[in-house]
Amino acid sequence: MAEFIKNELQFEHRFDQKTCRHTINGITAVLHCHHFATLTTQLANDCGLLDGKKLLADCAEDAFYQALDAYYKKQGITGLRERIEIGEQYFSAVGLGKLKVQNAGLCSGKVILEHSHVDEGWIQKWGKADKSVNHIGCGYVCALFSAVYGRPRREYRAVEEQSIVKGAAYTVITVTDVRDLAGGRAYEGQSWQ
């Protein structure tokens, strides 16, 4: 009889009293606070000259890609399902909410945020919004897909199709391969659903 064993995230948090820095699994980290995240998001929204929304998403992608990729390598996690499960758990462990990958292919996917602390924090501070605000979550999703498939950063684009902050019960983020958007080559490969 086959037995399915779910991978559990090993989350090692340390605080260095001397330097006042946190590390998670050996990587320097800033622990999530929805007040800080919503203020940073508002700043990104107001920064049109430099495309602050993209900058915030790219920063999130860089930080989370480093953490996820290092974790997969250190733990020897190679299976798609296992990588996705760890990515879902990590999203919650760092205080971003609850993420569920509905489907994930090499060229596209769909992610559901059942809870989003950025959206929920935004609503607490300012009420509902008419535009999506979870640039950090979109950056995380791009990092997750890149790390899951062993691809470089900036090869995926994540777009909120519906958002908690706009009144939806949950957020839906669609993922596409940027090379497909630019007419690049199509990929053959594994997918998970």
N, C-alpha and C positions, 0 to 999 in steps of 0.2 A: 504494500500500500504506500502510495506517495504521500509525503508530508510536506506541507508548505510552511516554511519558517520565515516570518517577517523580520527584516533587518531593523534593528533598533539603533537610533542615533546615539553615539557615545559623545557626550557633551561635557568637555572638561573646561570649566571656568576657573580662572585664577585672577587674583588681584595682587599687584605688586605694591606694597605699602610705600616703598622708597620712591618709585616713579609715578605712583598713582595711576597706573595703567591696568586695564583689563585685557586678558587674553582668553580667547575661546579656541580650544584645540591648538594652542601654540601660536595663534595669529592675533595680533593686536586688534582690539575691537572697541567700538563705542556701543554700549548697550542702548537699545531702542527706548525712546520716550515719545509718545504720540504728540505731546505738546511741542517738543523740539521738531519732530518730523513735519507737523502741520505748518509751523512757522517757516521752516526751510522750504516747504512746498509752496507756500504763499510767496516767498522771495523768488523762487524759480518761476512762478507764474507771472510775476511782475517784471522779470528780467527778459523782455522780448528782444532786446538788442543782441544778446549773446545766446539766445535760445536756451534759457535757464531750465526749461522742462527737459530738454535733451541732455543738458549737462548733468542734471540730477539723476536721470535714468542711467546715463553712462557711468557715473560715479558708483551708483548702486551695482550696476553690472560688474564693474571692475572688482569691487570689494567682495561681492558674493561669489563671483567666479573663482577668485583666489581661494576662498574658504572651501567651496564645494569640490573643486578640482583637487586640492591638496588632501581633503578628506577621502575622496574616492581612491586616490593613489595610496595613501597611507594604510587604508583599511583593505586594499585589494578588491574593491567593489567594481565589477566590470559589467554586470547584468543591467539591462535597461530598467526593468521593474525595480530592482534594488536601488539603483541610483535615483530613480524618481521618488521612491518611498523616503529615502534619506533626505532628498531635497524638500519634500513636503514637511517632514518633521523639523528640518532646520528652520524653515520659514516661521514655524510656531515657536521654536526654541529661542529665537532671537527677538521675539515679541512683535512680529509683523502681522499676526493673525492666523487664519486657517486657510490653507491653500490645498486644492485637490486638482491634480492633473487629470482631465477627462480623457484626452487622447494626446499622444505625442508621436509625431513622425519626424523624420529627418528634415522634411521641408515645411511642415506645418503642425499646428497643435491647438489645443484649447485648454484653458486653465480656468478654474472656478475659485474665487475667493469667497468662502462662506462667511468669513469675518475679515475685516481689514482695519487694523488699528489706525492707519492714516485716515481712511474715510470716516471712521467712527469718531476720531479725534477732531476732524474737520467739522463734522456735524455738531459736536459739543461746543466748539468755539464759535462757529459762524453760521450754522444751519446748513441746509442742503445747498448744493451748487448746481449750476447748469452745465458745467464742464467737468470732465474727469480730472482727478487730482492725484491719483496714485502712480506717480512717476517712479517712485522707489519700488513699488510692486512690479511695475513693468520691467524695470532694470533687473530685478531679481529673476523674473521669468526668463528673460534673455540669458542671464548667467546660468540658470538651471539647464536650459536646452543646450547651450554650448558645452557645459560640463558633462551633461548626460551623454552627448554624442561625441565628445572629445574634439570639438571644433573650436576655432579661435573666437574671441569676443567680437562683437559687432556684426555677426553673420545672421542674427535673428532680429526681427522687429516685433514688438509686442504692442498691441492696441487694445484699449478697453472698449469693448462693444456695448457694455452696460455697466453701471457703477452703483454701488451702495450710496455714495454721496449724492447721486442724482435721483435717488428714491427707489432703486431696485432692491430686491430682497438679497441679492448677492451680485458680485462683480464677475463679469465674463471677460477674459483676456484671450484674444486670438494671437497666434504666433505664426509668422511667415519667415521664410528664408529670404533675406534681402537680395540675394542673387537671382531668385525667381522673380522678384519684383522688378529687377533691372533687366530682365530678359536673359539672365545667365543660364548655365546648364542646369538641367534637372538632376536630382540625385536619386540613385537607387540605394535602398538600404532598409534596415529594420525599422519597424515602428512598434509602438506599444499602445494598447488600448484597453 
